[in-house]
Amino acid sequence: MGGYDLMANDNESERNTVEVGQEQEVTGRVGKEAVEQEQEQGTEQETGQTLEPGFRPLTRIERRNLWLKEYGDQDFALQMWARLVEQHDLEIEMMLQMGGLLVFGMMVKTEHYVQFYIDLNEETLREEDPNTADALREYYRALIPVTESEIGPEGLPMLYRYIHMRDVTIMSGGHKVKVPYWRGKIDQVDAFVIGATAGE
C-alpha cells in the first residue's frame, strides 16, 4: 500500500506540474498579446490615426532615406527659385521644359493659385452646392505650404514639390494652349529659363 500511495503521489505531482506549465504558457501568451496590443494602440495615439491591418508607419531612418533620394533628384536652382517665390511673394517670368511640353508663364506663390480656384468655385458652386464649395475650399487651402519653418512635415528640411504659374501658355508640337493658372511637379521639369516669353 505504501508503494501504491507513493506512485499515486508521484502521478498527482506530475499532473499538477503539467497543469501549472500549461497555465504559465497560456498566461505568457495572453501577456504577450496584451503587450503587442498596447504597442499598437500607442502607435495609433502617436500618429492620431487608426492603423489598417498590416500597415506599419515609416521609421525615422526610412523617412530620412526617402527624403535623401527625393532631394538628390531635385534641381537645386529651381528649388531656390521656388523657395524665394513662396517666402517673399515674388513673381518671376520663366519657361519650363517638361518632356515634349514648353510651359511659359509667371511663377507665383501657391497662395495666389489657391485663391484663384477658391474664388472660381465660390462663384460657380456656392449657391447650388455649398457643401462641395466648402470641401473644395478646404482642399485648396491644404495645398499652401508652411513657409514660416525651414522644416517640412516629415521633420526634415523643406522641399517644394510643385510650381505654380499664372498667365500660362503651353506649347506642344506646334499647338498652343493658354490657361489662367497652372500647377506642375518640380521633379518633372527637365530645364528652365528665367525671363523667357512665349511671344505672339
C-alpha positions in Angstrom: 0.0 0.0 0.0 2.9 2.3 0.8 4.3 1.8 -2.7 0.9 2.4 -4.3 0.5 5.6 -2.3 3.9 6.8 -3.4 3.2 6.2 -7.1 -0.2 8.0 -6.8 1.5 10.9 -5.2 4.1 11.0 -8.0 1.4 10.9 -10.6 -0.6 13.7 -8.9 2.6 15.8 -8.6 3.4 15.2 -12.3 -0.2 16.2 -13.3 0.0 19.3 -11.2 3.3 20.3 -12.8 1.8 19.9 -16.3 -1.2 21.9 -15.4 1.0 24.7 -13.9 3.2 24.7 -17.0 0.1 24.9 -19.3 -1.3 27.8 -17.2 2.0 29.6 -17.4 2.1 29.1 -21.2 -1.4 30.5 -21.6 -0.6 33.4 -19.2 2.6 34.2 -21.1 0.7 34.1 -24.5 -2.0 36.4 -23.2 0.5 38.7 -21.7 2.5 38.9 -25.0 -0.7 39.6 -26.9 -1.6 42.4 -24.4 1.9 44.0 -24.8 1.6 43.9 -28.6 -1.9 45.4 -28.4 -0.6 48.2 -26.1 2.2 48.9 -28.6 -0.2 49.1 -31.5 -2.5 51.4 -29.5 0.5 53.6 -28.5 1.5 53.9 -32.2 -2.1 54.9 -33.1 -2.2 57.5 -30.4 1.2 59.0 -31.5 0.1 59.2 -35.1 -3.5 60.2 -34.3 -4.8 57.6 -36.8 -6.3 54.2 -36.7 -3.8 51.9 -38.5 -5.0 49.5 -41.1 -4.3 45.8 -40.6 -0.8 45.1 -41.9 0.1 48.8 -42.0 3.4 49.9 -40.4 4.3 53.6 -40.2 7.7 54.5 -41.7 10.6 54.7 -39.2 12.7 57.9 -38.9 15.5 56.2 -40.9 13.1 55.2 -43.7 11.7 58.7 -43.9 15.2 60.1 -44.0 16.3 57.8 -46.8 13.2 58.6 -48.9 13.9 62.3 -48.3 17.5 61.9 -49.4 16.5 60.1 -52.6 13.9 62.8 -53.4 16.3 65.6 -52.6 19.0 64.1 -54.8 16.7 64.1 -57.8 15.9 67.8 -57.4 17.2 70.7 -59.5 18.7 72.8 -56.7 18.5 76.0 -58.7 14.8 75.5 -59.3 14.3 74.7 -55.7 15.9 78.0 -54.8 13.6 80.0 -57.1 10.6 78.1 -55.7 11.7 79.0 -52.2 12.2 82.7 -53.0 8.8 82.9 -54.6 7.0 81.2 -51.7 8.8 83.0 -48.9 8.9 86.5 -50.4 5.8 86.5 -52.6 7.8 87.2 -55.8 6.6 86.8 -59.4 9.2 85.5 -61.9 8.6 85.1 -65.6 10.1 81.8 -66.9 9.8 78.9 -69.3 9.8 75.3 -68.2 10.6 72.3 -70.4 8.8 69.2 -69.4 9.1 66.3 -71.7 7.7 67.5 -75.0 6.0 70.5 -73.5 7.1 74.1 -73.2 5.3 76.0 -70.4 5.6 79.8 -70.3 4.2 81.9 -67.6 4.7 83.9 -64.4 5.8 81.8 -61.4 3.8 82.8 -58.4 3.2 81.9 -54.8 1.0 78.8 -54.1 -1.5 81.0 -52.3 -2.3 83.0 -55.5 -3.1 79.8 -57.4 -5.2 78.6 -54.5 -7.1 81.8 -54.1 -7.9 81.9 -57.9 -9.6 78.5 -57.7 -11.4 79.1 -54.4 -12.9 82.3 -55.9 -13.9 80.4 -59.1 -15.6 77.6 -57.1 -17.4 80.2 -54.9 -18.9 81.8 -58.0 -20.0 78.6 -59.6 -20.9 76.4 -56.7 -21.7 78.4 -53.6 -25.4 78.9 -54.2 -26.2 75.5 -55.9 -23.9 73.2 -53.9 -22.4 74.8 -50.8 -21.1 71.6 -49.3 -19.0 71.0 -52.4 -17.8 74.6 -52.3 -16.7 74.1 -48.7 -14.9 70.8 -49.4 -13.0 72.4 -52.4 -12.1 75.4 -50.2 -10.5 73.0 -47.6 -8.8 71.0 -50.3 -7.2 74.1 -51.9 -6.2 75.7 -48.6 -4.4 72.5 -47.7 -2.1 72.9 -50.7 -0.4 76.0 -49.3 3.0 75.1 -47.8 4.1 76.3 -44.4 6.8 78.9 -45.2 7.5 80.1 -41.7 9.6 77.0 -41.0 12.6 75.5 -42.8 11.5 72.1 -41.6 8.8 70.1 -43.6 6.1 67.8 -42.2 8.5 64.9 -42.3 10.7 66.6 -39.7 13.3 67.2 -42.5 14.4 70.3 -44.4 11.5 71.7 -46.6 11.3 70.5 -50.2 9.0 72.4 -52.6 7.3 69.8 -54.8 5.2 72.0 -57.0 5.5 75.1 -59.2 2.5 77.4 -59.7 2.2 79.8 -62.6 -0.3 82.4 -63.9 -1.0 83.7 -67.4 0.4 80.4 -68.8 1.0 79.4 -72.4 1.6 75.7 -73.1 3.2 74.7 -76.4 3.5 71.2 -77.8 4.0 70.1 -81.4 3.0 73.4 -82.9 -0.1 73.7 -80.8 -0.6 76.4 -78.2 -3.0 76.5 -75.2 -3.5 79.4 -72.8 -4.7 78.9 -69.2 -5.1 81.4 -66.3 -3.2 79.3 -63.7 -1.2 76.1 -63.8 0.4 73.7 -61.3 3.2 71.2 -62.1 5.6 68.9 -60.3 9.1 70.4 -59.9 10.8 67.0 -60.3 9.3 66.6 -63.7 11.0 69.8 -65.1 13.9 69.0 -67.4 15.0 72.6 -67.9 14.0 76.1 -67.2 14.8 79.6 -68.5 14.3 82.8 -66.5 12.8 85.7 -68.4 11.6 83.7 -71.4 8.3 84.6 -73.0 6.0 82.7 -75.5 5.8 85.7 -77.8 2.8 86.3 -80.0 
